[in-house]
Amino acid sequence: MSNAPPFRMLAGMFFQSSAALMFEVSLSRLLTLELWHHYAFLIISGALLGYGSAGSFRLLFQRPARPFVPSLAFAVGLLPLFVLANHLPFDPALLPLDPWHGGWLLLHFLLLALPFFFAGLTLNLLLEHHTENAFALYSSDLLGAALGGIGYFLVAPHFKELEWLAVVALLGMVSAACLAPDRGLRILVVGIAVGLLAVWSGWGLPSLKINDYKSLPLVLQHPESKIISTQRDAVSRLDRLETPLARFAPGLSLDYLGPLPHQMGLTFDGDSLTGYAPWHPESLGDYLHHLPTWWLFHDTPAPESVLVLQALGGQEVLSALESQAASVTVQTDHPLLAEELLRHNAFPQVSVHAEQARTLLARNSGPYDRILVSIESTMPAGSTGMDPLRKDALATLEGLAALLDHLAPSGLLAVQRFLLPPPRAEFRLIATAIAALEQRGWPAEEHLGVFRTLSTLMVVISHEPWSLQTRERFRKFCRNRGYAPVYYPGISSAELNQGIRLPTPIYAEGVQQLLEDSAGFHHASAFDLEPLSDDRPFFYLFLKWSKLTEIHAGFGWKWEGVVEAGLLVPLLFGVVSMLGFLLIGMPLLRHHRILGQMLPGIAYFFAIGLAFMLAEMALLEQLTPFLGKPIYALAVVLSGLLLASGLGAGWGQTQEFRSVIKTFGGLLGLLLLYFLGLGNVLSAWAGLETIPRLLVALAAVALPGFLMGVPFPVGLTRLVEGIPDSEQRRIRVALAWCCNGCASVMGATGAIWLAQLSGQSTLFLAATLCYVFALLMLKKL
């Protein structure tokens, strides 16, 4: 065996890793479109399950094999496997109700993990054949993966969804051609690539099937609905529709019997249908005076400045324009939507910013006379069980504090939410508002107003205590429009159930208890409705483990209510961990004799796999709000971490063991610093422009990533050091791969659960403890 692997082997490793990482990033977008973006986090576990299973396969099937075969299988199989998974009858809406859909989800998960199995097997075989060059191969692996993440953003804007996978397949075929052992097989690979290109250009690729319960397929079932235009970029898809179903006026007073302006339909990633009336004078009118948001402008002078956050259709913008506001600043998360809104805007006082709300607030000092958080961003939690993963950066204590910081002295802040019994998100919002006011030293009972429509709840916070004039204006507005006052300073008991009557005024009673005894309210509640911080921003996570039986009983002993409250993530952790053990861990038992000899090695690779994944998920969770889009954070974390780890692996090859120990010490110290202060640093720099924020994010990833690249190849080298028998070396490499993969599979979903329980920053602390344990085991290798 040569001292250095042939260049074609390094190139094959590079392109295989690049294709696999590009496939992983593409899947995060494809699952966002097909299902919902909450399912995308399973891709990380699926990828790791596939990689880890490759090591198990080599333990079970010991015959000599060439890396060319799995590399070609990856390239040929990934597109058909995705199309098959895409057409499975999996329905997330029925997941809590029908166990069969859990089986379909499992099959969906395994089909998408299979290409990663082929990629992992390719890399495993290359490491087997060139164990003495583990550092060079490992570096090539990580560098290729890093560039694969960047490659997605170069490809995605120019192609449709499934065409992304065709590009990945072609990249995989480059790897197969590099690894082909003879000229005939290289010609075969070229022929397959030409065939794929012919099918692509001649007949086209299948269309992506979007789940039937998302807004776009539902709307298109109406015979008068049709898509007018579709726009795509690397992070979003915007569909503009002509449909009679686009009638959006949440909370419209039942006393209003007049017309609404013509509205187009807009969907984002195939979901979140909203009605959109162009910002023209003809879209204004009396109907705006009968919406809940009009209270901010009712019987008051026209405001100088209005800020509308998280806008989609922009109906709040029309209300501000109807009030003759001098300046209206609009924030939306979607660049494509910002272009669409400005294209149909006839008012020069309106400006639109396509960035995250907290980023705009950090950059813009204000102040504003009126701040409105769009109701379109607060659609009620559904029944898929994934809503506890949803985050709301404006509904945390820090988020509300940022909003209050931008209020003018006479300003008003309004947040409207849809009602969804039993009341949970509504009370958490009110509890957070009260806590944010108390943190500023403002008596909440003097600054808070709440009223209810038939379908929505409006929460209003004022900069100044409510005057008698403001209270009378509030009463008059609710009475004239048939709204139900829930709370305002000085509300009488006779007003608690007026307007839209309920059997029991639960909202009014809940607000009163939160104001008088919030600790007692939270102790008595069956749900966790405590205010949240930026470190634990899962706004729709309501599960209180101590009240699990009570929650179950409250939903009529139906498990879907418990799943919706937050039980699905721990259940998925259990299922994924079981799969990881069965597909990766079980084959270890076949080699129990060797296991007994290398227990420190088993523990070492398990610990560094778990630690790496905990740190990776911590970075992903904290950088997502900082960068604004989950796919930005995924690409930066995966590419940056792997690139830095690849460089670290190459550097570690040149170091003595004493220097490696110092590297561990530096890594432990850095992770502890991240645990203590990374969130604060990112918050302080949230107002930077896009490119500087990307550079900050890359630096935050690269610093630990460089050091985290050293432990795996160092451990692998020490594990096989002094073992002359090639079969023994092969088994040890496969065992290390299995242990590392099994821990990584468990760590990906386990990290999400841990973040929900104790906060995102605790993942850094958990990773630190795992690396401490790994260091102790390394000394025994």
N, C-alpha and C positions, 0 to 999 in steps of 0.2 A: 504494500500500500504506500502511495506517495506521501511525502511530508505535507503537501498542500493539496487541497481539493482542486480539480480542474476548474478553469474559469467558467465553463458551461454549468458546472454544479452550483457555483456561487450565483450565476445569473439565473438559473432555474429556481433556486431558493428565493432570490430577490423578487422575481416576477410572480411566483406563486403566492408569496406573502402580500405583495402589492394587490393582486387580484382578490385575495381573501378579505383584506381590509376594505377594499372598495366595495366588495359585495356586502360586507357588514354595514357600512355606512348607507349604502343604497337601500338595504332592507329596512333601516330605521325610517326612511322616508316612505317606502312602499307600504309598510305596515301602518304608518300614520294615515295614508290615503285609504288603504283597504279597510282598516278597522279604526282605531283611534291611536293617538301618539302614546297613550299610556302603555300600550302593548309593546312598544319598541324596546323597553328595557329588557324584555325577555330575550332579545337578540343576543345580548352579551352572554347570557347564560347558555343559549343555544350554540353560539360559536365555541365557547369553552367546553361544552359537553362534546361537541364534535371533535375538537382537538384532543381532549383527554381520552375519548374512546379510541382514538388512533393508537395510543400507547397500549391500551388494553388488547386491542386487536393483535398487536405484535407479540404480546405475551401468550395469546392463545394460539396463534398461527405463526409458527417459527420458521417456516420455509423461507429460503432466500427470495427476496422480491426487489424489483427495480422501482425507484421513485417515479419513473415515467408513467406507469399504469395509473396510480391514483391521481397524478397530475392531469392526465387526459380525462379521467372520469369526472374530475371537478369541472373542467371546461365544458365537457359535453353535457353533463347532467344538471348544472345549476338552473338553467332556464326552464327545462321541463319540470323539475322538482318544484320550482316556485309556482308555475302555472297550475300544477296539480294541487298544491297547498292552497292557492288562491281560490280554487273552485270547490273546496271541501264545504259541506253544508254546516259550517260552524257559525253559530249565531251568538254573539256576546250577550245580547239582551236576554237570552234564555239560559245563560250559563248558571245563574243561581237557582234556576227552577228545574232544569233537566240535566241529570248527570251525564247523559249521552253527549251533551255539548262539551263537557269536560274532557271526554274521550276524543272528540274532534279537535279540541284545542291541543291536546297532547300529541295527536298525529300531525297537526299543523306544525307544532314545535319541532318534532323529530324530523319531518321532511326538510325543514329549513336548516336543521343542524347537520344533515347528511353531507352537503358540499363542504362544510368545515371539517367533517371527518376525513374526506379525501385530501383536503389541504393539509390537515394535521398529519395524516399518514405519509404524505410526500415529505414533509419536513422531518418526521421521525426517521424515515428510511435514510435520508441524507445524513442525519446525525449519527445513525448507526454505522454507515459506511465510512464516515470521516470523524470519528469520535475525538481523535487527537487534534482536530481543527474546530473544536466546538465554538471557540470564541469567534473565529472568522465566519462560520456559518450562522451563528446566533446574531452577529452584527448584521450580516446580509439579510437575515430574516426580519429583524426589527427595522432596518433602514427601508426595505421594500414596503413593509406594512405602513410606515410613516408616509411614504409618498403615495400609497394607495388612497389614504384618506384625503389627501390634497387633490388627487386625480378626480374624485367624485365631483368636486366643485368646478373643475374644468369641463367635465362632460355633461353634467345634469342640465344646465341652461339650454343646451343645443339639441336635446333629444327628448322623446316622450318616455313615460315611466319604464316600460319593459325593455325599451332600447338601452337603458342603462345597463341592464343585465347582459345584453348582447355584447356591449363593450367589455364588460368584466370577463365574459366567456372568451373573447378574442385575446385578452390579456393572459388568461389562463392557458390558452393555446401557445402563446409565446413561451411560457414556462415549460409546457410539455415538449415543445420543439427543442429547447435547450437541453432537456433531460433525456431526449430520445437517444438510445444507444447506437443507432445506425442510421444511415441515410434513408433507407426505405421507410422507417417509421416517421422520420421528419417529413417526408413527402406525404405520408398519410395525414399528418397533422395539418399541413398546408391545405390538403384537399378538403378536410372537414371545415377549416376556416373559410375557404372559398365557398363551400356549400352554404354555410351560415349567412355569409354576406349576400349570396344569391337569393336565399329565402327572404332575408330582411328587405332587400331592395325590390324584389319581385312581388311577393305576396304580402309582405308586411308581417309584423309580429302580433300576437294576440293582444287585446286590450286588457287593461287592469280591471278586474271585477271589484267594484266598491260594495261594501256591505249594504244589504237591502235596507237596514234600519238607519243608515245615515241619510242626511237631509236630501242630498242630490238624487239618489235613486227614488226616494219617496216622492219628491216633487215631480220627477219625470213620469211617474205613473199617471198623472193627470193628463188627459188628452190635449189640453190647451197649453201645456208647458213645453218649452223648448230652450235649448242652450243657445244663447246669442254669441258668446265668445268664451274662450278658455285661454288663460294666461298662466305660464309656468316660469318659475325660476328654481334655483337649487334648494330653496327652503319652503316654498309654498305653491299652492295652486289656487287660482281664483276663477270661478265660473260665474258668468253673468247670464241671467235667465229672464225670459218673458214668461210669467206664470201668474194666474189669479190667486195663487196661494201666498204670494208675497204681500201680505197685509199686516204691517207691523206698527202697532200703536199700543204698547204694553201699559196697562193701567188706565186706559182711556175711560173717562167718566161715562157711566151708563146714561147720563142725562144728555149726552151729545148724540144727536141724530143726523148730523150733517155728513157730507162726503169727506173722503180722504183723497189726497192727491195720488196720481198714478205712481206706483212703485215698481221698480225692477227688483228681481231677486238676486241675491248674492250668496254664494256658498264658498267656504274656505276649506280646502282639503276635503271637498265633498261633503261638508257638514256645516253646522251653524248657519242655517238659512236665516237671512234677515231681509227685510224690505228696505229699499233704497230709493228715496226721492231726490233727484238732482238738486243741488243747491242753487236754485233759481227762484226768482220772486214768486212764480206761480206755485211753488211748493210750500209757501207760507200760507197762513190762514187761521181761521178761528179754531180749528181742531187742536192746534198746539196749546191753546188756552185751557183745554180740557184734559191735558196730560199731567201726571204728577209733577214732572219737572218744572211746570209753569209756576209753582209756588215760589221758586227762587226769584221770579221776575214780577210776581203779582203785586200790583199796587205799590211799586217802588220805582224810583228813577232808573233810567237805563244804565246798566253797569258799564264801566269803562273797559274792563277786561274780563274775559271768560276763558276758562281752561276746560276742555273736554278730553277725558282720558279713556283709553282703550276703546276708541270708537270703531264701529264697523259700518253700519248704515248711516250713522251721523244724524239721527233724529234730534238728539240733544243740541246739535249745532244749529238746526233749524229753529229750535226754541230760542236760542241765544240771538239769532238773527232777527226773529220776530220781535224780540224785546228792544231792538235797536242798539245792541251792544256795539261799542266802538271798536273793539278788537276781540277776535275769537281765535284762540290757539287750540289746535286739534292734534291729538297724539293717537297713532294707531301702530299696532305691532307689525303690520304687513306693508312692505314697500310697494307691492303691486296694487294694493288697495289705495294707498296714498296717491299713486298716479291716476287711478280711476276717479277718485274723489275730486282731485284738482282739475281733471279734464272736464268735469261737469259743474264747475264752480263759477258763479257770476258775481261773487261778493269779494271785493279787494281786501276787506278787513280780515279775511280768513287765511290763516297759515296752517299747513299740515306738516307734521313731523313723523317720519317713519322710523321709530325707535321704541325701546321699552319705556314704560311710564316712569320707572324709577330713574332711568338714565336721563330722561328729560328733566325730571325734578332736580336731579343732582347738578345739572348743567344750568338750569334756568332758575334764577332767584325769585322771579315774580315781582310783587305779589299780585294776586288775582281777586277780583270782587266776587266771582262765583267759580267754584270748581265742581264739575259734574263727572262722576265715574259712570261710564255707559253701562246700562243694564244688560246690553248684549254680551258682555264679558262674564256675566254671572248667571248663565243658564242653569236651571236646577240640576242637582246631581241625578244621574240615571241609575239603572239597575244592573250595569255590567260589572260592578264590583271594583272597577278601576278608578272611580272618582276619588277615593282616598289618596291617589297619587297626584291629583291636581293641586297646583300651587297658585296662590294669589298674592303677588308681591305687594299689593296695595292694601290688603286686609290683615297684615301683620301689625304688631305694635309699632315697628319702625316705619312701615309703609304709611300708616295713618299719621304718625308724627311728621313725616315728610310732607304729607298733604296739608296738615295744619300749619306747618312752617311757611307755606306759600299763600296763606289766606291774608287778604288785606284786613285792616282793622275793623271794617264793617262787613267782612266777607262771610259767605255761606258755602259750606261743603255739603254735597248731596250724594248719597250712595243708594241706589235702588236695587232691590233683589226680588226675584220671583219667589212666591210662597210655595213651599213644598212640605206638607205635613208628614210626620210630626215635625214641628219647627226645630231646626237645628242650626243651619247656616245663618238664619235670621238672628237667633239669639247669640251665636258666636260673634257676628258682626257688631251687634249692640254691646256685648260684653267687651269687645276690643275697643270700641269707641269710648266707652266709659273709662276703661283702664288708661287709654291714651290721654284723655282729658285730665285724669287724676295725676298722671305723671308730670303734666305741665303745671299742676297746681290750680287748674280750673275746676270749679265745682260742676260736676257733670250734670246735676239736676237743673243748672241754670243755662246750659249751653246746648242741650239736646232736645230734638223734636222728632217724633216718629208718627207716621200715619200709614194707613193700610187701604189699598184698593181691593178690588175683587180678586186680583191675581198677583199683586206685588206689594212690597213693603218699602217705604221711603224713609231713610234715616238722614236727618239734617243736623249738622253741627255748625254752630255760629262762633265767630271769633269773640264777639261780645255777649254778655248775658242778655237774655231775651227781655226786651222792654214790654210794657203793657200794650203798646201799639203793635209790636210783633206778635204777641199772643193773640190779640184780637184778629189780626190779619190771618193767622193760622186757623183760628176757629171758623172764620168766615169762609176761607177757601175750602176747607173740608166740608162745611155744611152746604155750600152752594154746588159742590160737585159730587156729593153723595159719598165722600170718603170717610173712613172711620178713624178718628184721632186715637192714637195709642198712648202717646205721652207728649206733653209739652210742659214747661214750667208753670205750675199753678193749676194743672188739670184737676177737675173735680171728679168725684166718684161717679156722678151721674153721667159723665161723658165717656166712661170707659168702654161702653158697648153700644155706641151710637153709629148711625150710618149703615154699615154692612155688619149686621149683628151675627154673633156666634153664640152657641149654647153656653159657653163660658169664655169670658174675655181673656184667653190664655196669653195673648201677646201683651196686653196692658199689665196683667198681673206679673208676667215674667220680667218686664222692664222695671216695674216698681221694686221687685225683689232684688234685681241686679243693682239698682241704685242704693237700696237700703242694706242689703246683706248679700253681696256677691258670693262670698265663701259658702254661705248656706245654700244658695241657688245651685252652685256647681256640685256641692256634696249630694244634694237631693236628686240632681238630674241623672237619668239613666245613661245619658250620652256625655262624652267629653266635649264640653263647649268652652273650655278655658281659652283666653286670648293666646295667640301664638306669636312667636318671634321669627325673625328671618332665618334662624338656624333650624327651625322646625315649621316650615311654611305650608304644611299639608292641611289646607283649610277645610277640606271635606272629609277628613279623618275624624270620625266621631266615636269610634269604638272605645269603650271603657271596659277593660278586662274584668274589673271587679263587679260589673253589672251585666255580664254576658247573658246570664239566665233571664234577667229582667228585660233586656233588649229583645231576646228571643220571644219571650212571652208577649211583649208589647206589639210584636208583629204577627200575633196569632200563631206562634210556634212555627213560623215559616222562616227557613234559613236564608231566604233571599234578602230579608231585611238586615240580618247580621252580616251577611257578605257585603251588602252595600255599605254598611257602617265602617267596614275596614278589615274584615276577616280574610279576604281573598289573598292578600299579599303573604301572610304567614302560611296559608294553605299552599300557595304556589311554592314557597320556600321549602315546605315539606316534600312536595311532589318532585321538585327539581333536585333536591338533595338525595331523595331516594333513587331517582334516575341516575344521578351521578355515581352513587354507590354501586348500583346494579351494573351499569355499563362500564364504569371505570374501576371501581374499587374491588368488585368481586373477583376479577381475574388475578388480583394480587394473592388470593388465598391459595392458588395453584402452586405458588412458589414460596410456601410457608417456610421452607428451610432457609432460603436466602433471606427472607424477611427477618428471620430471627437474627441473622448476622448483620443486617443493615438497618436495625430499628432507628438509630440516630439519623440515618439518611432519610428514611421514610418520614420521620417527624420533621426533619429540616425542610424537605421539599414541600410537604403539606403546609408548614408554617409560612414559608416565603410565598407560596401561591395564594394563601388566604390574605397575607399582609398586602401583597401587590394589588389584589382585587379590592380590598377595603380602601386603600389609598386612592386607587383609580376611581372608584365610585364616589368617594368624598370629593375629589376634584371635579368630577362630572356634575355632582349635585350643586356645588358652590359656584361653578363657572357658568352654569346654565342661565341664571338670572343676570349674571354679569355681562354675558355676551348676547343675551336676548333670545336666542333660538336653541332648542335642544340639539339640533343637528350641528350647529356651530360648535357647541360645547363638546359633542361626541367626537367630531372630527379633530378639534384641537387637542382634546385629551388623548384620544387614541394615537393620532399621528405624532403629537409632541412627546407623549410618554414613550412611545416605541422608538422614535428617533433618538431621544436622549438616552434611553436604555441601551440602544444599539451602540451608541458612542461609549457609554459606560462599560458595556461588555468588552469592547475593544481595548479600552484603557485598562480594565481589570486584568487583561491577559498579561500585561507587562509588569504587574505589581507583585511584590512578595506577600506572603501570607500576613505578615505584620501590618502591612499597609491595608490589606483587606479588612482587618479588624478595625482599623481606624476609620475606614469607609463606613462600616456598620455604625460606629459611634456618631459620625457626622449625619448619617441618615436618621438615626434615632432623635438626635437633637433637632433636626429640621422638621420632622413630623410633629414633634412636640410644639415647636413654634407655630406650625400651621394649625394645630389644635387650639392654641391659645389666641391666635390673632389673624388668621387668613381672612376670615369673614369681615373683620373690621377694615383691613387693608383694601379689600375689594369694594366695600361700601364707600370708602373715602375716595376711590378712583373711579367710581361708577359714572361720573360725568365726563370722562374722557371721550374723545372722538373714536370712531370705530377702529381705525388702524392702531392707535396707541393702546386701546383696550385689548386688541388681539395680541399685541406684543407683551402686555402685562400678563395675559392669560398663558401665553407660551412660556414666559419666564417662570410663572408659578408652577407650570407642569414640568418644565425641563430641569429645574433644580433638584427635586426629589427623583425625577425620572433617571437622571444620569447615575445617581447612587443606587437606585433600585435595579439597574441593569447588571450590577456586579454579582449579586448572590447566586443566581441560577447557574451561569457557566462555571463559577468558582466551585460550587458544590458538585457540579457534574464532573469536573476534572478531578476533584479529590475522591469522588465516589469510585471512579474506574482506575485511579492511579495505582500502579503496581499489580493490576489484574491482567496477566498475559493471555488468558483464554478469551478468544473473541466472543464465544457464546455467552460466557459470564458477563462480559462487558455489555453485550447487547441486552441481556435481561436487566442489568442494573440501569441502563439508560431508559428502558421502557418502564421500569418500576418508578424511576424518578419522574418521568413524564406523566404517568398515571396519578401519582400522589399530588403533583402540582396541579394537574387538570381537575381532579376531583375537588380539591380545596377551592380552586377558582370558580367552579360551577356553583358550589355552595355559597361562596363569598359574594357573587353578583347579586343574587336575590336576598341573601341574608343581610347585605349592607343596606338595601332599601328598607327592610323591616327594622333594622337597628336605627336607621336615621329617623324613621317614623316614631320609634319609641323614645329615643333620647337625644335626637338632634344630629345634624349632618357632621358637625365638628367632631363628635365622639368617634366617628369612623377613623380619623387620624390617630386618636388615642388607642383604639383597638389595633390598628396596624402597627403602632409602635410596640405594643405588648407582644404581638406575633413576631416581630423582628428580634426582640430581645430573646424570646424563646429559640428562634432560629440560630442566633449567635451562639447560644449555649450548646446547641446540637452540632453546629459546625466544628467546634473545637474537639468533638468526639469522632469526627469522620476520619 
